[in-house]
Amino acid sequence: MKTPIRIGVLQLADSAPVIMAHQQGLFARHGLETEIVVSPSWANIADGLAWKKLDAAAIFCPLAMMTALGRRGHDAFLRPLTTISRGGNTIMLRGVNPVETIWHAGSHGRRAFDVWRCGIGRRPRIAVVHIYSTHLLILRRFLKMIDVDMENDIELVVMPPVDMIHALSEKKIDGGCVGPPWGAEAERLGVAFRVGGSSSVFPDHVEKIMVTSGKLSRSEEQIETMTLALQEAITFCQTPQYRQDVIEALAASLAEGGLALPAEATRAVLPEGSAEEAINFMSGALQEHDIEWIINDMASLGWLENSEQQTLMRWSVSGAMTSAPPVPL
Amino acid sequence: MGEGRPPLVVLVADANPKRGFALSETLRSDSSLRVLTVPAEMALIDAVKLHAPDVVLVDMARADRDALDSIRALSQSAQERPIALFVDEDDAALMETAFDTGICSYNVVETPPRDVKPLLRAAIALYSRFRRTREELSEAQRILAERKLIDQAKRFFMKNEKANEAQAHRWLQRRAMQTSRRIAAVAEEYLASQKKDDLS
């Protein structure tokens, strides 16, 4: 009996291509037997990749990179296959927005922050989903844009996105940077307002990528077929006429193979949806401009050595290639 | 664990209260350990900050495990004791078994190393026992549910066809053999068709 390829995802709308490729039989059509593993935390995804519990995962670059560098205590031969999604992260705050727009760079944003902070009455507690996340880098850039120092002016906390909505309503946190559809859901429920996000900080930045691990990373044939299946699924998810199919699949319960996502917010964040921070599903190899800013920001946070930066830059390839070559680290 | 040393503070963070209690009780039999648990409703990271444990045993089903990854990165500014995932480089099989069983362990980085493998092994054993019990329980529940379905289908068949129980059972058995399915699946289909007839 063949052992299925175990693919890790979290309960997020940008996991859609993996879910659809599995449910619509795209993986199977390419001869791949797959099992979707819905993980409760990013740590589980990273440990799964490092400790042979997952063969692949939809993940953000910073955590994939830190895992590839052995930060989970074990060498992990990670290989980036394709980008999955771009954008989609929302920076949201509780309370009242002192201006009627999102917060713009410079003094406009800084003034809004100061007025809002007075209303909060404490050093704001802002949550991200994981320390090694695109969300943290986007949040840090946003704060810098409005002249707020992440290290001193706010208190950074880490919290699962689903918990953020409850924590905002309980005033345990004052804001957060989250992935889709949780930002749109928080806005819909009236527990937070949006001040910025992917679209205002780094439009179309690469968000989720597909990486393989271990033996699967060394199987050229499986890599090629998996990339093809994902490309088809990404095109499917990006096509407006299939949006309802995607919403239904993502809103279905975990027992039914879905991700139990809130349907209305999911509709808003899918491509061409009404949310400002809607996702774009795009396949293709990582380009230099996709990861250069991520690696630079990670280095400036003190997470990477010089040599590690060079090694990680090899995750990008020329635009002519459909998938990145293996990069033994 | 040697004599005269301060007790090793172990924090047990289990999403399953029964299993967490059982694990705590097991560990408490070792007098060199001070065992604490994460109260319900308290975030894992808050419990770590509150109790400042030397070792944290974490159920991997907890979504808030992600926060532990941040302690090390944020500890310089927050002046907190950095902790890191315990990894036994020489015993990859132990680590893989731990991940398989759904448990992992974190160490306080600045604490002088003490052998935490016995703790992890105890946790793995207990988690495996709970998993087996759960599997046995769900198998028992499945058998019970199937038995109920079959009995219900038999009752309908006896009423509809004016048959006795043996005849009803033979009919279900024959149909299962003809269609290469389990008797419970045939019973379920029969009941569904009865419901459909009732509605039409």
Interface residues (C-beta under 8 A of the other chain):
Chain A: P40 S41 W42 A43 N44 D47 G48 W51 K52 K53 R72 G73 H74 V129 H130 I131 Y132 E151 L156 V157 V158 M159 P160 V162 D163 L301 W303
Chain B: A43 I45 M60 A61 R62 A63 D64 R65 D66 A67 L68 D69 S70 A73 L74 S77 A84 L85 V87 E89 A92 M95 E96 F99 D100 C104
